[in-house]
């Protein structure tokens, strides 16, 4: 596999396994269990919201409400991720390497859901199933994953920990970059993900959850 060795990381990749093992303490495992419980409670609390979105979706689109797609998770294991469908049926091929809010494949309701990150909410079910956790590198489409593994040095190291519902990239980068800008966009995201893997802790998770909550609230107030 060819890597773009021009991208220099801030620390040796060989240290990642050691760093992850150091965080695998009993306290952290209990914290992960607590986050799964929190995900279950949040999922139940969001049922009325899902019902309202379902009604709005059916008024604008006859396609399925939920969308599922194969992604790579911990240690590269594949799993089915769940989302609220925000694109027109049959758009998967045209958007294999990502899409933007302004893309014609994205529905009018989908733009709102994507902007507020609400389309990702069904992944709380993935957390309950043990496929994901609340904070961690975002699981991405397989075609995009293959593209970035071939072009970003060490990109597969992001699978040394559980994928997450939120990450620094989710709240610091509003929209996907495509074409020539895509690689630069993902270099920034990847640096943030590596920083999380290196410093993974309960306090880091709490900070990310707080920042994500503030992000969503700000978007709701400004919408």
C-alpha positions in Angstrom: 0.0 0.0 0.0 1.4 3.4 -0.9 1.3 6.1 1.7 1.9 9.8 1.4 5.0 10.1 3.6 5.0 13.9 3.1 2.4 14.1 5.9 4.4 14.1 9.2 2.6 13.1 12.4 3.3 14.7 15.7 4.4 11.4 17.4 5.4 7.9 16.4 2.6 5.6 15.1 4.2 2.6 16.9 3.3 4.2 20.2 -0.5 4.0 19.5 -1.0 0.4 20.7 0.8 1.2 24.0 -1.2 4.4 24.5 -4.5 2.5 23.9 -3.5 -0.3 26.2 -2.7 2.2 29.0 -6.3 3.6 28.8 -7.8 0.1 29.0 -8.2 0.2 32.8 -11.1 -1.0 34.8 -12.3 2.5 35.4 -12.3 3.3 31.7 -14.2 0.1 30.9 -16.8 1.1 33.4 -17.0 4.5 31.8 -17.6 2.9 28.4 -20.4 0.8 29.9 -21.9 4.0 31.3 -21.8 5.7 27.9 -23.7 2.7 26.4 -26.3 3.2 29.1 -26.5 6.9 28.4 -26.9 6.1 24.7 -29.9 3.9 25.5 -31.5 6.6 27.6 -30.8 9.2 24.9 -32.3 6.9 22.2 -35.5 6.5 24.2 -35.7 10.3 24.8 -35.3 11.0 21.1 -38.2 8.8 20.0 -40.7 11.7 19.8 -38.1 13.7 17.7 -37.7 10.7 15.4 -41.5 10.5 15.0 -41.7 14.2 14.0 -38.8 13.8 11.5 -40.4 10.7 10.1 -43.6 12.6 9.3 -41.7 15.5 7.7 -39.6 13.0 5.7 -42.7 11.2 4.4 -44.2 14.5 3.3 -41.2 15.2 1.2 -39.8 11.9 0.1 -41.2 8.4 -0.5 -37.9 6.6 0.1 -36.9 4.7 3.3 -36.5 6.8 6.4 -33.4 5.0 7.7 -30.2 4.4 5.8 -27.6 1.7 6.6 -24.2 1.2 5.2 -21.2 -1.0 5.8 -18.3 0.8 7.6 -15.1 -0.3 9.3 -14.8 -0.2 13.1 -12.5 -1.4 15.8 -9.5 -3.4 14.3 -11.0 -2.9 10.9 -14.1 -5.1 11.6 -17.0 -4.2 9.4 -20.4 -3.3 10.8 -23.7 -1.8 9.6 -24.1 1.9 10.5 -27.5 3.5 10.9 -28.5 7.0 9.8 -31.6 9.0 8.9 -31.5 9.1 5.1 -30.7 12.6 3.9 -30.0 11.9 0.2 -32.1 10.8 -2.7 -32.4 7.1 -3.3 -29.6 5.7 -5.5 -27.1 8.5 -4.6 -24.5 6.2 -3.0 -22.3 5.8 -6.1 -22.2 9.5 -6.8 -21.3 10.3 -3.2 -18.9 7.5 -2.4 -16.1 9.9 -1.5 -18.4 12.3 0.4 -21.0 14.9 -0.3 -21.7 18.6 0.7 -24.7 20.3 2.0 -25.2 22.0 -1.3 -25.1 18.8 -3.3 -28.2 18.1 -5.4 -28.3 14.6 -4.0 -29.1 16.0 -0.6 -32.9 16.6 0.1 -34.1 19.8 1.5 -34.9 18.2 4.9 -31.6 16.3 4.7 -29.7 19.6 4.6 -31.2 20.7 7.9 -30.6 17.3 9.5 -27.0 17.2 8.3 -26.3 20.8 9.4 -27.5 19.9 12.9 -25.9 16.5 12.9 -29.3 14.9 13.7 -29.0 12.4 10.9 -26.3 10.7 12.9 -28.6 10.1 16.0 -29.7 6.6 15.0 -26.0 5.5 15.6 -27.0 5.5 19.3 -28.3 2.0 18.4 -24.8 1.1 17.1 -23.4 2.2 20.5 -25.9 0.0 22.3 -24.9 -2.9 20.1 -21.2 -2.4 20.9 -20.2 -1.4 17.3 -19.3 2.2 18.4 -18.9 4.4 21.4 -19.8 8.1 21.9 -16.4 9.7 21.3 -13.9 8.4 18.8 -12.8 8.5 15.1 -15.8 8.7 12.8 -16.6 5.6 10.8 -16.5 6.5 7.1 -17.8 4.9 3.8 -15.6 2.1 2.6 -14.6 3.7 -0.7 -13.5 6.9 1.1 -11.6 4.7 3.7 -9.7 2.9 0.9 -8.8 6.2 -0.7 -7.5 7.8 2.5 -5.6 4.6 3.6 -3.7 4.8 0.2 -2.9 8.5 0.5 -2.5 9.3 4.2 0.4 7.7 6.1 -0.8 5.6 9.0 -4.5 6.2 8.4 -5.5 2.7 9.4 -4.2 3.4 13.0 -7.5 5.1 13.6 -9.0 1.6 13.9 -6.9 0.9 17.0 -9.8 2.3 19.0 -13.6 2.2 18.8 -15.3 4.5 16.3 -17.4 7.2 17.8 -20.6 9.2 17.3 -18.7 12.5 17.7 -15.1 13.6 17.2 -13.2 16.9 16.9 -13.7 16.8 13.2 -17.5 16.7 13.6 -17.6 20.0 15.4 -14.7 21.9 13.9 -15.4 21.2 10.2 -18.9 22.2 9.2 -19.0 20.6 5.7 -17.0 18.0 3.7 -14.4 19.2 1.3 -14.4 17.4 -2.1 -12.0 17.1 -5.0 -8.5 18.5 -4.5 -9.4 19.9 -1.1 -10.5 16.5 0.3 -7.1 15.3 1.2 -6.2 18.5 3.1 -9.5 18.3 4.9 -8.9 14.8 6.1 -5.3 15.5 7.1 -6.7 18.0 9.6 -9.4 15.5 10.8 -6.8 12.7 11.1 -4.5 14.8 13.2 -7.4 15.5 15.6 -8.3 11.8 15.7 -4.7 10.8 16.5 -4.5 13.4 19.3 -7.7 11.8 20.8 -6.2 8.2 20.5 -3.0 9.3 22.1 -4.8 11.1 25.0 -7.9 9.1 25.4 -9.5 9.5 28.8 -12.7 10.1 30.6 -12.0 13.9 30.9 -11.3 14.0 27.1 -14.6 12.3 26.4 -16.5 14.7 28.7 -14.9 17.6 26.9 -15.9 16.3 23.5 -19.5 15.6 24.6 -19.7 19.2 26.1 -18.3 20.7 22.9 -20.7 18.7 20.7 -23.7 19.7 22.9 -22.7 23.4 22.5 -22.2 23.0 18.8 -25.7 21.5 18.3 -27.3 24.1 20.6 -25.6 26.9 18.7 -26.8 25.5 15.3 -30.3 25.2 16.6 -30.4 28.8 17.8 -28.9 30.1 14.6 -31.1 28.0 12.3 
